[in-house]
Amino acid sequence: MLPRSLPDRTEVQLLGIPDNALCLACWHHRREIVLEDEFHVLCVCPEYSKARRSLTAEAHISLDSSTDMLQLLSFTAASDKMDLVGCFLAKLRQTRRRLKLKFEQHQETILKHGFIYKRAAWKLRRKPVCRHGVMFTQIDSDGCKCMSEHSVPEDWRNAVFMPALNYEIKTIVAVPFLFEQYTRLGLLQSTARRLGW
């Protein structure tokens, strides 16, 4: 996925979590490394809290422990609560599908607009990129004006793309250059680290 979209692999392995069993929603939204097992999905994960609240209110049961989860899953077809459990599980499945589509869209956005990918492609086309992250059609002989306090829009006439923070996918992306919104790459990286990205 993205450069910091997943936690360090050794960190996950130390916790005994297989690569394909990490709760991506908990990592992406809260930077928590959690095993995505039945208990996590049914009883803990905030992404399913709406469906969980609906079930516990209607069925008058709690989902606070693995014992509660086993009791929920042991209802028989004859139980009057079985329909409620079926609706709950259907809502969980719908939410998981939405999350899957959302993360696939994030992946596409990163591959298309992610700064490190865009910069690499720009350099492969033998076009200049200054060390502050601006991609130019050509750089003036006296260099970029990224560190100049008195630069004017005319100094950036050959600037095409610049780095920017994308708060939804939690990474740095390349966006069309806008003089009024430009921030140097180093400052953006510092902000991203501070936010835990």
N, C-alpha and C positions, 0 to 999 in steps of 0.2 A: 504494500500500500504506500503510504507516504513516509518520508524520512523519519518522522517521529510518530507515525500513526500507530505503531505497535511498541510495547515496552521492550527493553533489552531481553533478548532470548534467554540468556543465562539467568536473569532475574525470574523469569517465568518458570524455567526448569527447576530452579532451586525451590520453588513453591510446589513442585510436582504437578504442574498443569501442562497437559499436552498442548502442542502448538495449535491444534484445531479446536480446543475446548476453552479458549479464553473468551470471556464476555466482552465483545467489541464495544457494545453500548456503554458499559461501565467504564471501559478504558477511555473511549473517545470523549464522553461527557464529564467524567469525574476523575479520570486518571487513576482508577482503582484496578488492581490486578486481581481478577476473580475467576474461579472455575465456573463455567456455565454448565451446571448440571441441573437435574430436575428440581432439586430443592431451591437453587438460586432463582430459576425462572418462575416456579410456582409461588414461592414464599418471600423472596427477598428483592429481586431486581426492580428498581424504581420504574423501569420502562413499562412494566406490566401492572403498576399500582392501581390504575383506574379500573381495570378488569377485576383485580383482586378485591378492591373495596366494594365493588358491586356484588361480587359473590358472597363475601363475608357478611354484608348487610342483609342480603336476601335469604341466605341459607343459615344465618345465625351460627356460623362456625368461625374459628380463628385459623390463621395460617402463620403461626409463629415458630413452629418447630417441625422437625422431620416426622414426629409422631402425628402432628396435625396433617401433614402432607399424606402420610400413609393412610390415615383415616379417610381423607378426601378421596383418595384413589381406590379405596376398598368399598365404596358405595355400590350396591347392586342395582340392577335394572329396576327392581321393585321399589327402590328407595324414591321418596318424593323429591329428594334433592338431586337425583341423577340428571334431570334436565338442566338444572342450574349449573352443575359441574360441566355438562356438555357444552353449554353456552360459554362458560368461562374458558374452557380449553380452545374453543373456536376463536374467541377473541385473542387469546395468546398467540395462536397461529397467525391470525391476521396481522397482529403487531409485529411478529417476527418477520413476516413477508415485507412489511413496510420498512422495517429496519434494514433488511437485506438490500432492498432496492435503493434506499438512501445511501448506504455505504458503497454500493456499486456506482452510484452517481458521483459520490465523493472521489472514488478511484479514478473515474473518467476525467473529472475536473483536474485532479492532480496531474495525470498523465498529459493533459492538454495544456494546462496553464501553470503547473507547478514551476516555481522559479528555477530550481536546479535543472529541470528538464529543458525548459525554454532557453536558459543560458547556454546549456551544452549544445542544443540545436543551432543557436545563433552563432556560436563559435565555429561549429562545423561548416557553416556557410561563409566562414572567414569574415564575419562582421565583428566590429569592435564592441567590447563590453568593458566599462571601467570597473575598477575594484570596488566601487560603491554600489554596483548593481544596475547601472543604467545601460541599456542596449542602444547603440547608435548605428546609423547608416554609415557615418564617418565621424571621427573625433577631430576637433580642431588641433592644429599643430601645438598649441600651448596646453593641451590636455583638457580634461573635464573640469567643470566648474562646481563640482559637488561640494567642495570645502570652502568655496567663496561665499562670503557674507553678502556680497553686493552683486550677485548674478541677476540677470534680467531674462525674461522669456526668450529674447533673441539668442542668448547663449546656448539655448537648448533646441535650436531649430532642427538638429539632426537626431534628437533623442526620439526613440520609438516606443520602448517599453521600460518600465521601472518595477522594482519590487514593492509589494504591498502585503499587509496582513489580511488573511481571509479567516474571519472568526468562526465561520460555520464549519470549515474543514480543518481549522487549527493548523495552518501552515502558511508559508510565504509563497505567494503566487506572483506571476508577471502580469502586469496590467498595462494598458496604453499610458504613455507618459503624460502627466498633467503637472505642470510647473507648481501650481498652488498646493498640490497634495504630495509632492515628492518628499520622501524620507530616506536617508541613506541606509543601505543594507545592514551595516553593523548595528545601527540603532534598532532596526526591526528584529534582528536576531536576538539582541539583548532583551527586547520586550517579549519575544516568543519564549525565551528561556525562563523569564520571570513568571510567565503565565503557565509554565509547565508543559509547553508543547515540545 
